[in-house]
Amino acid sequence: MLTKTEAQGTRRIPAAALRAFLVDALRACGLPQADAAIAAAAMLEADLTGSDAHGVFRLAGYVRQLQRGAINPRPSIRVLQRSPATALIDGDQGMGHVVMTYAANLAVELARAAGVGWVGARCSNHAGAGAIYAAIPLRHGMVGIYGAASSVNHMAPWGGSEPLLGTNPIAVAIPAGDEPPVVLDIATSLASNGAIRTYELEGKPMPAGWVQHRKDGSPVTDPRRIEEGTYLPMGGYKGSGLSLVIGLLAGPLNRAAFGRDIRDFAAPAGEKGNVGQFVVAFDVARFVLLDAFKAEVDRHIRDLISSHRLPGRDEIRVPGMGRAARRAERERNGVPLSASVLAQIDELAKSLDVASLSARA
């Protein structure tokens, strides 16, 4: 929910205008129409559902990587290995959104035949909000799971000071009936890299406890000093352990980078990364009738949200409820963009020689 001050400094951009702008910007960087549409749809979905740090906010960074050759605008995605229930794909350094949409659809194809499909990816790139890919199996009556080894290390192993772990996210999407599907999408750091970078762009101090100084573990709250620290994991050692597990399943299992092998996506041109991710889909109907399962999920959601609340709490929410509500509201009223983000995007449009987002809105 935006504060009154934030609301006054934002502008609402219609979804159609945002989608068209994203497609034009990506095509100006060399992506073919189909791939530009896939990446734009994923970024727009992030903005519509409230994952603001993974939507148009990220465009400038993607453009820089495309222009210096770190991202291949016209990848040839290949299936390296395939079995009845598994596959490994090579993303050919393409846009992560394009690679992981391919992976999620392949996971669904495998799960339709075998009941479960696990697709790993190597030579991919940052793909934005993980829930986008976990949610693709939902449309087919399946549960989806997404995990990634981040394209840059920001966290230290628990008790350490050297950044050797990413904020390695995990997303899970579970179908429901009349209620919104249960969709959990979390970074393993206390605050996601996108959220921290938003504070940097806005020039606002970060909450204490998000970043610790590498020398003595003291809090870093000045976003201009991020590089002096490491991000703190959620839940202490538990978040650190979860990041490690996800990173190993997304990295070494796919012959992709992990730990010291990670090459920062902002590294100089010529140093290609090897981002690893995975998507899992499994067919609910192999366990229980889909409608029966959805009815049970609905029943449990209603039990949870109607249970007794703590004093001062207005509601009890289940993961996915806020996402669905934001999507409906933003489809009606447009995506809120801060003045600083909109100015950055309009400057980017000028450099790409495409119509600005402000003009389209």
C-alpha positions as CSV (number, residue, x, y, z in Angstrom):
1,M,0.0,0.0,0.0
2,L,1.4,3.4,-1.0
3,T,1.7,6.1,1.7
4,K,0.0,9.5,1.0
5,T,3.4,11.1,0.2
6,E,4.4,8.2,-2.2
7,A,1.0,8.3,-3.9
8,Q,1.3,12.0,-4.6
9,G,4.7,11.4,-6.2
10,T,3.5,8.6,-8.5
11,R,1.8,8.4,-11.9
12,R,-0.5,5.7,-13.0
13,I,0.4,4.0,-16.3
14,P,-2.2,1.9,-18.1
15,A,-1.1,-1.7,-18.5
16,A,-1.5,-1.6,-22.3
17,A,0.8,1.4,-22.6
18,L,3.4,-0.2,-20.4
19,R,3.3,-3.4,-22.4
20,A,3.7,-1.6,-25.7
21,F,6.6,0.4,-24.4
22,L,8.4,-2.6,-23.1
23,V,8.0,-4.4,-26.4
24,D,9.3,-1.5,-28.3
25,A,12.3,-0.9,-26.0
26,L,13.3,-4.6,-26.2
27,R,12.9,-4.7,-29.9
28,A,15.1,-1.7,-30.2
29,C,17.8,-3.8,-28.4
30,G,17.6,-6.5,-31.0
31,L,15.0,-8.9,-29.6
32,P,12.6,-10.5,-32.2
33,Q,8.9,-9.6,-31.8
34,A,8.0,-12.9,-30.2
35,D,10.7,-12.9,-27.6
36,A,10.2,-9.2,-26.9
37,A,6.5,-9.9,-26.2
38,I,7.3,-12.8,-23.8
39,A,9.8,-10.7,-21.8
40,A,7.5,-7.7,-21.8
41,A,4.6,-9.8,-20.6
42,A,6.7,-11.2,-17.7
43,M,7.9,-7.7,-16.7
44,L,4.3,-6.3,-16.9
45,E,3.0,-9.2,-14.8
46,A,5.6,-8.3,-12.1
47,D,4.4,-4.7,-12.1
48,L,0.7,-5.7,-12.1
49,T,1.1,-8.1,-9.2
50,G,3.2,-5.8,-7.0
51,S,6.7,-7.2,-7.6
52,D,7.6,-3.6,-8.6
53,A,11.4,-4.2,-8.4
54,H,11.1,-6.8,-11.2
55,G,9.1,-4.9,-13.7
56,V,9.9,-1.8,-15.8
57,F,12.2,-0.8,-12.9
58,R,14.7,-3.4,-14.2
59,L,14.5,-2.3,-17.9
60,A,17.5,0.1,-17.8
61,G,19.7,-2.7,-16.4
62,Y,18.6,-5.2,-19.0
63,V,19.2,-2.7,-21.8
64,R,22.8,-2.1,-20.6
65,Q,23.4,-5.8,-20.6
66,L,21.9,-6.3,-24.1
67,Q,24.0,-3.4,-25.5
68,R,27.3,-4.7,-24.1
69,G,26.6,-8.3,-25.2
70,A,26.0,-9.9,-21.7
71,I,22.5,-10.9,-22.9
72,N,22.0,-12.5,-26.3
73,P,19.0,-10.9,-27.9
74,R,18.4,-13.8,-30.3
75,P,19.3,-17.0,-28.4
76,S,19.0,-20.5,-29.7
77,I,17.5,-22.3,-26.7
78,R,18.5,-26.0,-26.8
79,V,17.4,-29.1,-24.9
80,L,20.7,-30.8,-23.9
81,Q,19.2,-33.8,-22.1
82,R,15.7,-35.1,-21.8
83,S,14.1,-38.1,-20.1
84,P,10.4,-38.8,-19.4
85,A,10.2,-36.5,-16.4
86,T,13.4,-34.3,-16.6
87,A,15.1,-32.0,-19.0
88,L,18.2,-29.7,-19.0
89,I,18.2,-26.7,-21.4
90,D,20.9,-24.3,-22.5
91,G,19.5,-20.7,-22.7
92,D,22.3,-19.4,-24.9
93,Q,22.7,-16.3,-22.7
94,G,19.2,-15.2,-23.7
95,M,16.8,-13.0,-21.6
96,G,16.0,-15.0,-18.5
97,H,12.3,-14.3,-19.0
98,V,12.4,-16.0,-22.4
99,V,14.5,-18.9,-21.2
100,M,12.4,-19.6,-18.1
101,T,9.1,-19.3,-20.0
102,Y,10.4,-22.0,-22.3
103,A,11.5,-24.1,-19.3
104,A,8.1,-23.7,-17.6
105,N,6.2,-24.8,-20.6
106,L,8.5,-27.7,-21.1
107,A,8.0,-28.7,-17.5
108,V,4.2,-28.7,-18.1
109,E,4.6,-30.9,-21.2
110,L,6.7,-33.4,-19.3
111,A,4.3,-33.4,-16.3
112,R,1.3,-34.0,-18.6
113,A,2.9,-37.2,-19.7
114,A,4.8,-38.4,-16.6
115,G,3.0,-36.7,-13.8
116,V,6.0,-34.5,-12.9
117,G,8.4,-32.5,-14.9
118,W,11.7,-31.0,-13.6
119,V,13.5,-28.7,-16.1
120,G,16.8,-27.2,-15.2
121,A,18.4,-24.3,-17.2
122,R,22.0,-23.2,-17.6
123,C,23.5,-20.2,-19.5
124,S,20.3,-18.2,-18.6
125,N,20.0,-14.7,-17.2
126,H,18.0,-12.8,-14.5
127,A,14.4,-13.6,-15.1
128,G,12.5,-11.2,-12.8
129,A,9.8,-12.4,-10.4
130,G,9.9,-16.2,-9.8
131,A,6.2,-16.4,-9.3
132,I,5.6,-15.8,-13.0
133,Y,7.2,-19.1,-13.9
134,A,5.8,-21.1,-10.9
135,A,2.3,-19.8,-12.0
136,I,2.5,-21.1,-15.6
137,P,1.7,-24.7,-14.5
138,L,-1.4,-23.3,-12.6
139,R,-3.1,-22.8,-16.0
140,H,-2.9,-26.6,-16.5
141,G,-4.1,-27.7,-13.1
142,M,-0.6,-28.2,-11.8
143,V,1.6,-27.1,-9.0
144,G,4.6,-25.1,-10.0
145,I,7.9,-24.5,-8.2
146,Y,10.7,-22.2,-9.4
147,G,14.2,-21.7,-8.0
148,A,17.3,-19.8,-9.1
149,A,21.0,-19.2,-8.3
150,S,21.1,-15.4,-8.4
151,S,23.3,-13.7,-11.0
152,V,25.2,-11.9,-8.4
153,N,26.3,-12.8,-4.8
154,H,25.1,-10.4,-2.1
155,M,24.9,-12.7,1.0
156,A,27.6,-14.3,3.1
157,P,27.3,-17.8,4.5
158,W,26.0,-17.7,8.0
159,G,28.7,-16.3,10.3
160,G,30.8,-15.2,7.4
161,S,31.6,-11.8,5.8
162,E,32.4,-12.8,2.1
163,P,29.5,-12.6,-0.3
164,L,29.4,-16.2,-1.7
165,L,25.6,-16.7,-1.8
166,G,22.9,-15.1,-3.8
167,T,19.5,-14.0,-2.6
168,N,18.5,-17.2,-4.3
169,P,14.6,-17.0,-4.6
170,I,12.0,-19.8,-4.5
171,A,8.5,-19.5,-5.7
172,V,5.6,-22.0,-5.3
173,A,2.2,-21.8,-6.9
174,I,-0.7,-24.1,-5.8
175,P,-4.1,-24.0,-7.6
176,A,-7.3,-23.2,-5.7
177,G,-11.0,-23.0,-6.7
178,D,-13.0,-19.9,-5.9
179,E,-10.1,-18.4,-3.8
180,P,-7.0,-17.0,-5.4
181,P,-4.3,-19.6,-5.9
182,V,-1.7,-19.8,-3.2
183,V,1.5,-18.2,-4.6
184,L,4.6,-17.8,-2.4
185,D,7.5,-15.9,-4.0
186,I,10.4,-15.0,-1.6
187,A,14.1,-14.2,-1.7
188,T,16.2,-15.9,0.9
189,S,17.5,-12.6,2.0
190,L,15.6,-10.5,4.5
191,A,15.0,-8.0,1.8
192,S,15.3,-8.7,-1.9
193,N,18.0,-7.1,-4.1
194,G,15.2,-5.4,-6.0
195,A,13.8,-3.8,-2.9
196,I,17.2,-2.6,-1.7
197,R,18.0,-1.1,-5.2
198,T,14.7,0.7,-5.0
199,Y,15.8,2.5,-1.9
200,E,19.1,3.3,-3.7
201,L,17.2,4.8,-6.7
202,E,14.9,6.8,-4.4
203,G,17.8,8.0,-2.2
204,K,16.0,6.8,1.0
205,P,17.7,5.2,4.0
206,M,17.2,1.4,4.3
207,P,15.8,-0.2,7.4
208,A,18.5,-1.4,9.8
209,G,18.9,-5.1,9.6
210,W,18.8,-5.5,5.8
211,V,22.5,-5.1,5.1
212,Q,25.5,-5.6,7.5
213,H,29.0,-4.2,7.1
214,R,31.6,-6.7,6.0
215,K,34.2,-5.7,8.6
216,D,32.2,-5.7,11.8
217,G,28.6,-6.7,11.0
218,S,27.2,-3.2,11.9
219,P,24.0,-2.1,10.1
220,V,24.4,-0.4,6.8
221,T,21.4,1.9,6.1
222,D,22.8,4.3,3.5
223,P,21.9,2.7,0.1
224,R,25.0,4.4,-1.4
225,R,27.2,2.1,0.8
226,I,25.6,-1.2,-0.3
227,E,28.9,-2.5,-1.7
228,E,30.5,-2.2,1.7
229,G,28.2,-4.8,3.1
230,T,26.4,-8.1,2.6
231,Y,22.7,-8.7,2.7
232,L,21.3,-10.5,5.7
233,P,19.4,-13.8,5.2
234,M,15.8,-14.2,6.3
235,G,15.4,-16.2,9.5
236,G,19.1,-16.2,10.3
237,Y,20.9,-19.4,9.6
238,K,17.8,-21.0,8.2
239,G,17.6,-18.5,5.3
240,S,21.3,-18.9,4.7
241,G,20.8,-22.7,4.5
242,L,17.9,-22.4,2.2
243,S,19.9,-20.1,-0.1
244,L,22.6,-22.7,-0.2
245,V,20.2,-25.6,-1.1
246,I,18.4,-23.6,-3.8
247,G,21.7,-22.5,-5.2
248,L,23.1,-26.0,-5.5
249,L,19.9,-27.3,-7.2
250,A,19.9,-24.4,-9.6
251,G,23.6,-24.2,-10.2
252,P,25.8,-27.3,-10.0
253,L,22.9,-29.6,-10.8
254,N,22.5,-27.8,-14.1
255,R,26.3,-27.3,-14.7
256,A,25.6,-23.6,-14.0
257,A,27.5,-21.2,-11.7
258,F,27.4,-21.1,-7.9
259,G,29.5,-19.6,-5.2
260,R,32.9,-18.2,-6.3
261,D,32.0,-19.1,-9.9
262,I,29.2,-16.5,-10.1
263,R,30.1,-13.7,-12.5
264,D,28.3,-10.5,-11.6
265,F,25.8,-9.6,-14.3
266,A,27.3,-6.0,-14.2
267,A,30.8,-7.3,-15.0
268,P,32.7,-6.0,-18.0
269,A,31.7,-7.1,-21.5
270,G,33.2,-10.4,-22.5
271,E,32.7,-12.1,-19.2
272,K,29.6,-14.1,-19.8
273,G,27.6,-15.5,-16.8
274,N,26.1,-18.9,-16.5
275,V,22.9,-18.4,-14.5
276,G,21.1,-21.5,-13.4
277,Q,17.4,-21.9,-12.6
278,F,14.8,-24.7,-12.5
279,V,11.1,-25.1,-12.8
280,V,9.1,-28.1,-11.5
281,A,5.5,-28.9,-12.5
282,F,3.5,-31.7,-11.1
283,D,0.0,-32.8,-12.1
284,V,-2.4,-32.6,-9.1
285,A,-4.7,-35.2,-10.8
286,R,-2.0,-37.9,-10.3
287,F,-2.7,-37.6,-6.6
288,V,-6.3,-36.5,-6.2
289,L,-9.1,-35.2,-8.5
290,L,-8.2,-31.6,-9.4
291,D,-11.6,-30.2,-8.4
292,A,-11.5,-32.0,-5.1
293,F,-8.1,-30.6,-4.4
294,K,-9.1,-27.1,-5.3
295,A,-12.1,-27.4,-3.0
296,E,-9.9,-28.5,-0.1
297,V,-7.4,-25.7,-0.7
298,D,-10.4,-23.2,-0.7
299,R,-11.6,-24.7,2.6
300,H,-8.3,-24.4,4.3
301,I,-7.7,-20.8,3.0
302,R,-11.1,-19.8,4.5
303,D,-10.2,-21.5,7.8
304,L,-7.0,-19.6,8.0
305,I,-8.3,-16.1,7.0
306,S,-11.3,-16.4,9.4
307,S,-9.3,-17.6,12.3
308,H,-8.8,-15.4,15.4
309,R,-6.6,-12.3,14.8
310,L,-4.2,-10.6,17.2
311,P,-5.3,-7.3,18.6
312,G,-4.7,-4.5,16.0
313,R,-4.6,-6.8,13.0
314,D,-7.2,-6.1,10.3
315,E,-6.8,-9.3,8.4
316,I,-5.0,-12.6,8.1
317,R,-3.6,-13.1,4.6
318,V,-2.5,-16.2,2.7
319,P,0.3,-15.9,0.1
320,G,-1.3,-15.0,-3.2
321,M,-4.2,-13.0,-1.8
322,G,-2.4,-9.6,-2.0
323,R,-1.0,-10.5,-5.4
324,A,-4.5,-11.1,-6.8
325,A,-5.9,-8.0,-5.3
326,R,-3.1,-5.8,-6.6
327,R,-3.4,-7.3,-10.1
328,A,-7.2,-6.5,-10.2
329,E,-6.6,-2.9,-8.9
330,R,-3.7,-2.1,-11.2
331,E,-5.5,-3.5,-14.3
332,R,-8.3,-1.0,-13.5
333,N,-6.3,2.0,-12.4
334,G,-2.8,1.5,-14.0
335,V,0.6,0.7,-12.6
336,P,1.9,3.3,-10.1
337,L,5.4,4.5,-11.0
338,S,7.4,6.9,-9.0
339,A,8.6,10.2,-10.5
340,S,12.2,9.0,-10.3
341,V,11.5,5.7,-12.1
342,L,9.4,7.4,-14.8
343,A,12.2,10.0,-15.4
344,Q,14.8,7.2,-15.7
345,I,12.6,5.3,-18.1
346,D,11.8,8.3,-20.3
347,E,15.5,9.1,-20.5
348,L,16.1,5.5,-21.6
349,A,13.4,5.8,-24.2
350,K,15.2,8.8,-25.7
351,S,18.4,6.8,-25.9
352,L,16.6,4.0,-27.7
353,D,14.7,6.3,-30.0
354,V,11.3,5.0,-29.0
355,A,8.3,6.9,-27.8
356,S,8.5,7.7,-24.1
357,L,6.3,6.1,-21.5
358,S,5.0,9.4,-20.3
359,A,3.9,10.3,-23.8
360,R,2.1,7.0,-24.2
361,A,0.3,7.3,-20.9
